[in-house]
Amino acid sequence: MADHSQHKEFTQLPDLSDFLREDSYIAPYQQDLCRRYQLFSKRLCDVKDAEGSIEDFTRSYMHYGVNRRADNTLMFKEWAPGAQALFLTGDFNDWDRTSHPYTKKDYGKWELCLPPKTDKSPAVQHLSKLKLVVLTSDGEKLYRISPWAKYCHQSLDSNTYDWIHWDPITPFVHQNRRPKRPRSLRIYEAHVGIASPKEEVATYTNFTLNVLPKIRDLGYNCVQLMAIMEHAYYGSFGYQVTNFYAASSRFGTPDDLKRLVDTAHSLGITVLLDVVHSHASSNTADGLNKFDGTDSCFFHSGPRGHHQQWGSRIFNYQSWEVLRFLLSNLRWWMDEYQFDGFRFDGISSMLYHHHGIDMSFSGGYSDYFGMHVDEDAIIHLMLSNHILHTLYPDCITIAEDVSGMPGLCKSVKNGGLGFDYRLNMAVPDKWIQILKELKDEEWDMGNIVYTLTNRRQGEGCICYAESHDQSLVGDKSLAFWLMDKEMYTNMSSLIPMTPVIDRGIQLHKMIRLITHGLGGDGYLNFMGNEFGHPEWLDFPRKGNNESYKFARRQYDLLDPGKHLRYTQLYAFDRDMNLAEKKNGWLASDKVLVTTADEKDKVIVFERANVIFVFNFHPSNSYNNYRVAAGQGTYHITLDSDAEQYGGHGRLDADTDFITQPDPFKGVNNQWQPHSMKVYIPCRTALVLAREEIK
């Protein structure tokens, strides 16, 4: 009889008390939340009953694909329910298509055992090429790559990928333990292939040697790696995955990636993987599509299994074997490569049958409940988060969801989907809208504050002024919106700033700082944007003659001998992160905005005993501007107007600001009635830290 004792807690209903207290609008949908929880609970229990344990089920990569036993016997296992027969071919048997048949097992499983050679070595050598031969129900023979393949490589004479048997004699051994989970998450979003000023595909080794030290110097404590899961088309930015267990070979070997992660850990940097479980490439020769010759296998059959906007395939999240495949995939990256967590891409596409296409998501709660919601996908995400956080308590999961699904970042036991953070995708859109549509004197301080603080109570949020999305060709980075073509001619620090460059540099710093200080519980920056990278991002394609000119990050612009103002923006970004590291405002959930003055264009708020002061006015500077503050003496911990950041040096860094008893703008009930007077030049931001009381 099955032992249910270990999952007794999930036979109960979720505790919705916190959810209801923080969000009264959810009350009419309590039954929906309870039903989701019960479906999750049943699924969890079913897995444990059928598979023995979640531990074994989610480590199915130890049994599927190819695995070597202690005596060098090779065990092959696949799930191909639509196949009539399955064969293994490759270098090891001179590409004989039928000499090594798999044996058919129950539930669409196939197995093959290859004993070692007479010299006791494995029958298939490390780096040998392999293929599966699938005999379909129609009698057609298809060449396929195992869905569990650990390494794939593109042939020099082909556009498709080969399955390469990865089984080194001496496996890589990680030397460094994972860092402790950061209280304040400062994320550097990065793509290994473009992490070089050279017009080429950069490598894991380049990233390890040249980029990780920059990330540490900049004060980021987390790197989020994009495009790691193998994808046949480089220009897809890694979002059309073909091989879910293979680290992209275009950047190097699996060991090179493991060394990158291990080195990051030695520097105290947490490493997140951009995981794509929302869809899969429609490729057949080197992807999952029609793996066993049928339209279904891993995906929904018919129109439901095809994403009409992305041209990709949609997983069948109700399928037992899909659950095995995707949950084990998370464990694989955590165990084999020692990643510390995941940023889940395209969550909005998973949550709804309409995939978010042509949906505005105005905020009405009927958007989040009803027949248009894909509850199979929701249960799958609940299981993913529950298993990750149970087996790896410090694991970090981030959801990319444009819809604003309530409860996305609440724990499963409290009625949520279990993510730690969601990306605040409205903020970069707001900054682009402001820069495109409004003159500087028309900026709405109240609207800026509202956008930055408009997030669901009790749910973690990662904020950013721009990510890779804003850097892609067809859009512009903030620096390009602000300074445009003058970035190519007027960024020398040896000449006076033009009005365009002056405005651009000052606002670039202010936009990033107010986003960092007010926008969420974590902060994200896309590589290169910290120093105002001057160009967009465009991967090689027919439309640009397969050029790598824009598929790179020009870190060489920071060379001291070039005397460019990019170094000033870099220095500000570094000191902004270091100020957060010292004061910990991202970890503080108490924020009080005391000023949002439309006439003066001034915003003031307090967070973690730190006062943030922003003067967005293009020309007005203010002497003795009254700023509400808790009692004490304050000093400047960050000044965007400092000369080393490309500012004008109008403040004395050693100035002390001492509060006086003075009721201020009706905030007495939330704040001690004190204020101080501050000089704030135009287009300047200040961070004022209170001295510790001795």
N, C-alpha and C positions, 0 to 999 in steps of 0.2 A: 504494500500500500504506500502511496506517495506521502512524503513527509511535508506537510504544509506549515510546520511551525516556523520555519525561517522566513516565510512571507506572510505571516499573520497580519502585520500592520496594514497590508494593502487590501485586506478584505473589508476594512472599515471605509467610511466616507471621508473625504478630505476635510481638513479644518479650514473653513472659509472665513473665520472671524476677522483675521487681519485684512483679507481681501475686501470684505464688506465694509470694514471701518475706513479703509483708505480709498475705496471706490464704490460709492453708493449706487452708481449706475449699473453695477453688475448684479444687483439683487434679483431682477426678474430672470436671470439666467443661471441661477444656482443649480437647477436640475440638469442643465447642459454640462456644467462643470463636474457635477457628481457622476453623470453618465460617462464622461470622458475618463474620469478617474477609475471607475469600475471596469471599463473596457481595458484600460492600462493594466489594472490589477489582474484581470483574467488572463491577459496576454502574458504577463510575467509568470503567473502560476503555471500556465500551459507549457511555457518553455521549460521551466524547472521540472515539471512532471515528465515531459517527453524526452528531455535531453539529459536529465540527471542534475545539472547545475547550470546556472548562468555563466559561470566561469568557463566551463568546457564549451558551451554553445558559442560564446563570444570569442573563443580562441580557435575557431574552426580552421584558421589558416595553418594550424599545426597538422591538419589532416587532409585538407583540400589542396589542389594544385599538385606540387611535388614536394615531398619531404624525405629526408634521409635518416634512416635509423642508425643506431650505434654501430651495427655491423656493416654499414655502407649499402644496405638494401634500400632501394628507392621505391617509395610508395606514391602512386598517382591516383588522384580521385577528382571526379568532376560531377556536376549536376547538369544533365542535358536531357530533360524529360521528353523532348520531341525527336531525339535522335533514334535512328534504327540501329546504328552501330557507331563505335568510337575507336579510333586508332591513334597511336603515337608514332610520329616520324621525326627524323632529324639527322644531324650529323652522325649520331651514334649508330644508325642502321642504314647509312647511305641513302637516306630519304626514301626508303621502302614504305609505301603508303599503307600496307596491310599486314606487315610482318608482326606487329605488336598490337593486337586488339585488346581493348578493355573488356572486363567482364561486367555484364549488366547486373545491377542490384535493385533493391526495392526503391520506390519513390523517385525514379528517374536518376539514380546514382550509378556511376560507372567507376570501376577500380582496375588498376594494373600494378603488378608487383614486378620489379626488375631486380633480381639478385645481383650481388657484386660480381666482378670479373674474377678470373682464376687468381689474379694477383691481389685480390681483396679490395681493389679500388672500385669506385662507383661505376655503374654501367654507362652513365652519362657524365661526362667531365664538365667541370666548371667552365662557363662561357660558351658551351656548345649551343647551337641553334636547334630549336624544337618547333614543332607544329602539331596541332591536333587535326586529325582528319575526321570530319563528321559526315556520316552517311545519313542523309535525311530520309524522311518517310517517302519522298518521291524518288529515292534512288540516286539523288545528286550527292557528289562528294565535295565538301567544303573545307578549305583550310582555315583554321581558327587558332587564336591565341588563348591560352587558359585564362579565364577571368581572374585567377589567383596568381598570375605571373608576377614575379618579384622584380624583374628587370626586362625591359624591352628596348630595342635599339633600331634606328632607322637604317635600312640598307642604303648603300651609296648609290645603287642603281634603281632605287624604288622610292615611291612616296609613302609606302606603308612600313610598318614596324615588324621586326622579328622578335620572337620570344627567345630570350637568352637565359640559359640555365645559370642562375646565380647561386653558387655554392662554394665559396672560397675555402681553401684548406685551413686558413687561420682567420676566423671571423673577427670583425672589429669589436673591440671591447670598450665601452664607455668608461672614462676615467673619473668623471665629475658628476656629483649628485645634482639633481634638479634644485634650483634655487627655491627658497620659500615663496609662496604666492604673495605678490606685491599687494600692499594695502591700497596704494595709489598706482593705477595702471597707466603707464606712459608708453604708447605703442608706436613703433617704427614699422610702417607697412612697406614691404619690400618685395621686389621681383629680382631673383638672382640673375637672370639672363641680361637684364639691362643695367646691372650695377657696375658699369664701367664706362669711362668716356670713349672707349674704342668702339668702332663700328663693327661689332661682332656679337656673338652670343657669349656672355661672360659665364664663369664657372662657379661651382660651389667653393673651390679653393680660393678664387679671387675674392669672393664674398667673405670667406673666413679670414683672410689675411688683410684685406683692405677696407671692408665695410664694417665688420663687427667692431673694430676699434673706434670708428667714427660714431657708431651708435652708442657705445659706452661713453665716449667723450661728450656727446650731446645730452647725456642724462636720461636717455630712454632706457627703461628696465625691461622692455619686452619687444621682440621682433616678430612680426606677423608675415610669414612667408607665403607668397602667392605662387601659383602655377607649378607646384611641386608634383602633384599627381600627374602621371604621364598623359600627355595630350598630343595627338599627331599633328595638329595645326597650331603652329607657334602663335599666330595672330589671334587665336581665341583667348589669349591672356590666361590660359589654363582653365577656362570654364567649359570646355568641351572635352571632358575626360574620356580617354579610351581605356586606360589600364589603371585600375583603382589601387592596386597594391604595389605598383612600380613607381619609384622616384624618377623624375624625368631625366633621361640619359643625356639629353642635349647639354646639361650642365656638368656632367661627370658621373661617377659611379655611386652606388648606394653607400659605399664606405666614405666617399667624399662628403655626402650629405650628413652622415652620422658624425663625422669629424666636425662639421660646421656646428651642429647642435651641441656637441660635447664642448667645443670651444666657447660657444655662447654661454653655456652653463658655468664654465670656468671664470667667465667675466661677470657672473651674477645676472645674466640676461635670460629671461623667460622666453620660450620659443613656441609660438602658435602656428598651426597649419591652417591654411585656407582650404577647408574641405568642401567638396562639391558632391552632395548627395541629393540635390534637388532635381538633377537630370543627368543624362549621359550622352556622349557623342553618338550620332547615328551611323558612324562607321561600322562596317561589317568585318572587313578583312583584319582589322586590328583593334576593334572595339567589342562591346557586348551585344550590339544590335544583331538580332537573328543568329545568336550564338549556336543554337541547336537546329537552325533552319526554319524555326517558326517565328511568327511575329510577336509572340508573347514571352516565353521564358522569363527573363528578368523584368519585363515591362508589361504594362497593360496592352492588350491587343486592340486593334482598331484605332479610331481617332483619339480615344482617351489616352493612348500611349504615346502620342506625338505632341510636342510643344510647337504650336503653330507659329510662334514668334521667333523662337530660338532654333528651330529646325532640329531639335534633339529628341531623345526618348525619355519618357516618364516612367519611373520605377513603379511597380505594383507593391505598395507598402503593406498590403495585407498578406502578401506571399510569405510563407514560412522561410523559404530559402533566400529570398531577398533580405528578410530580417537577419538571417544568419550572415549573409554576405556583407551587409552594411555595418552591422554592429561589430563584426569581427574586423572590419576595415578600420574602425576607430581604435580598437585594441591593438591592431598591427602597428599603427603609427605611434601609439603611446608606448608600446613595449619594445618594438624593434628599433625605432629611431629616437625614442625618449622625448618626443614632443610633450609639451606641458598643457596642451589644450587645443581648441579649434575655434575658428571663425566659420560658422556655417553659412555658406553662400546661398542666395536665392530662396530664403525661407518663405517669402510671400508666395512664390510659385507653388510651394509644397502645401501651404495651408488651405488653399482654395482650389476648387475644380476649375475656376476660370483663370487661375494662375496670376491673378492681378492685372490681366490684360484689359486695358480701357476702363479701369476702375479708379475712381478718385479717392475713395476711402475718406469720406467727409467727417468721420468720427462717430457716426450713428452706430450703436451697438448691434443693430441688426446685420451690419456688415460682417460681424465676427461669429455669428451663430446662424444655423439654418442649413438647408440642404446644399448650399453652395460651398460649405466648408468640408474639406476632405479630412474626416475624422481618422481614417486609416493613417494618414501622414502625421496628424497630431499625436496619435498614440505612439507612432514610431519615434517621434522627437522626444516625447516623454520618456520612453524606454532608453533612448540614447543618452539623455541627460542623467537619468536615474543611475544607469549602469556606470557611466563615467565618474559621477560624483561619489558613488558608493565605493568603487574600486580604487579611485584616485581622488582622495578628499581635496587635494589642492588643484585639481584640474579646473581650467577656465574655459567656459563656453560662451561664445558671442553670436548673436543672431543678426543677420542682415534682413530686416523686415521693414518694408515701406508702409505696410498697412496699419501698424500700431496695435496689433492684436493684444488685448488686455490679458495679463497673467503670463505673458511670454517669459518674463524674467522673475516669476515667483516659483518657489520650490514646488515639486510635484505633490508633496504631502499637503501643501496649502492651496491646491487647486490650480497650480500653474503648469507650464511646460518645462520648467526647470533650468532655463538658461540663466547665466550670471549677469549678462549685459545684452542690451540691444544697441545697435548703431543709431544715433540720432541723425537720420538722413535729411531732416528738414533744414538743418542749420547751414550746410554748404549751399543748398538751393537758395536760402535767404540771402546769403552774402553775394552770390552771383546776381540775384535779382536787384539788390541794392546798387551794385556797381554798374549794372547794365542800364537801369531805369531812372536812377535818382541823382541829382546834383548833390554835392557834399552838404550844402546848407538845408537840403530837404530830408536828410536822414532822420528817421523816426526813432528816437531813443526808447520810447515805450515799446514799440514793436520789436526792436532788437532784443530788449530784455525779455519780452514775452516769448519770442522764438527760442531763446537760449534756455529758458527755465520751464518751457512747456513740455513736461515729460511725466510719465505715470509714477505716482507716488509709490515708494517701496520697491521699485524695479530699477536695477542697475542700468546705467546708460553710458555709452562711449560717445563722446562728442568730437567733432573735427570741423575745421574750417574748409578743408578740401581733402579729397582722397585721390586714388588713381582715376576715379570716374571723371573728375574735373580736369585731369591732365591729358585725357585722350584727345586725339585729333578730332576736330569738330567742336571742341569746347576749348576753354582757356583756363589755365591756372590763375590763382589770385594775382600773382605777380604780373602775369601777362595782361590781365584785365586792367591792372593799375598802371603799368608802364609801357606795355606794348612794344613797338619797334625801337624805342629809345633804350631798351635793355641791350641792344646790340651795339650802341654807339656811345652811350653816356653813363656807363656804370663804373668808370675809372674813379678811384678815390684820390687821384692826383689833380683832378679838375673840380671846380665848384659844381654842386648839384644843380641841374636844371629844375624848374618848377615841377615838371612831370615826375622826375626821379625823386625829388624831395617828398612830394605827396605820396608817391608809391611806397617808398621805403618806410615812411612813418605809419601809414595806414596798414601796411602788411604786418608790421609788428603789433599794432593795436588790435587788429582783427583776430590774430592768433592768440594774443594774451587774453582778451575778453572771452573768447571761446574756451580757452584752457581754464580760466578761473570760474566761469559761470555756467558752462554748458553741460556738465555731466559729472559722472563718477570715475571717468577715465578719459584719456585724451589720445587721439590718433593723428599721425602725420605720415603722408606718403613721401617716400624717399626723394630727396632733392628739393622738395617744397620748403624745407626748413631754411634754405638759403635763396629761395626765390628762383628756382630753376627756370631758365628763360624760354624753354620750348616745350611744345606739347609732346605727347607720346604716340607714336605710330609704328606698328610692327611691319616688317617686310611683307609686301603683298603686290599683286599685279599692278594696282593703281599707283604705286610709288616705285615701280621697277625693282621690287624686292630689295629696297634700300634699308640699311640699318642706321641711317643718319639720325632718325628720331627715336630709334629703339635703344636708347642709352641714357645714362645720367652723367652729366658733365661735372663730375667731382673735381676735375682739374681747374675749374673756375675759382676754386678756393686756394690755389697755389699762391703763397705770399708774394712771390715775385711778379705776379700779374697785377697786383694793386687794384683789385676789383671790389666793389661794395657788397658782393655776395658774401664776403667774409664777415661783414658787419651784421648781416641778417643771420648768418650761422651763429655768431657769438651771442646774439640776442636769444635765439632759440635755445641754445645751450644753457644760458643763465636763467631763462624762464623755467626750464625743467629742473635746474638745480635749486631754484627758489621754491618750487613745489616740493621737491624732495626734502628740503629743510623744514617747510611749514605744513605740508600735508593737506593742502586744501581739497584735493580730489577725494580724499577719504572722509571729508566732513560733509554731512548731509544737512547742516544748518547754514542756510544762506539768507541774508537780509539785505535787500536792495533799499537803500535810503534815499537815493536821488536818481531820477531819470528826467532831467530837465530839457524840454524841447527847445527852449529859447537859447539856453547856454550851450546845448549839445554836450551835457555832462552826465555821466553815469557813475554812481558810487555804490559799492556794495561791500559787505563784510562776509568773510568766510574763514574759518579756522583761525580766529584772532588776527586776521590779516585784512587790511583795508585796501580795496582796489579803487583807483580813481582814474577815470577816462575823460579827457576833453577832446571830443571829436570835431570841435569847431575849426573850420579851415583857417581862421585868422585871429580870433579873439583869445587872448591869454587872460588869466584871472589871478589877481593878487588877493591873498587872504580869503580864499574861497572856503566857506564853512562846510565842514564835512563831519557827519555824525560818526562817533566812535566810542567804543568802550573806554572807560577811564584808564589813563596811562600815558606813557611816553612812547612815541613811534619814531622809527627811522626808515629811511629809504632802503628797501632790499632789492628793488628793481626799478630802473628809470629808463623808459624807452627813448628819452631825449639825450641820454648819455652819448658822448662823442664816439665811443668805441662801437656803438650800435648804429652809427650813421645819423645820430641826432645832433642837436645844436648846442648841447652842454649848458642849458640855461638854469640848471638847478645845482645847488651845492650838495654833494652826496653825503656830507657830514651833518646836515641839518637835522635837528631834533624837533619833533612836533609834539607839543604837550597839550593835552585836552584840558578844557575848562568846564565847570558845571554850567550847562546851558541847554535847556529843553530844545529839541530839534524836530521840527516838522511832524509832530504827532507820533513819534515812535517810542515815546516814553514807556509804554506798556510792554515793549519788547526789548528795550535797550536802556542802559543807564543813561540818564539825561546829561550827556557830555558831547562836546564837539571840539574840533580843532580847525585852525585856519591854515590853508595850504596854497602855495603858489603852483598853478597848473598851466603851463604854456599850451598854446594851441597844438593840436594833433600830438598829444602826449599822454602816455599812460604811466601811472605810478603804482607800485605795490609797497605798502607801508606796513611794516611788522612791528608789533608791540613788544617792548622790552619785557623780559621776564621780571616779575616782582620778586626781589630778594628778601 
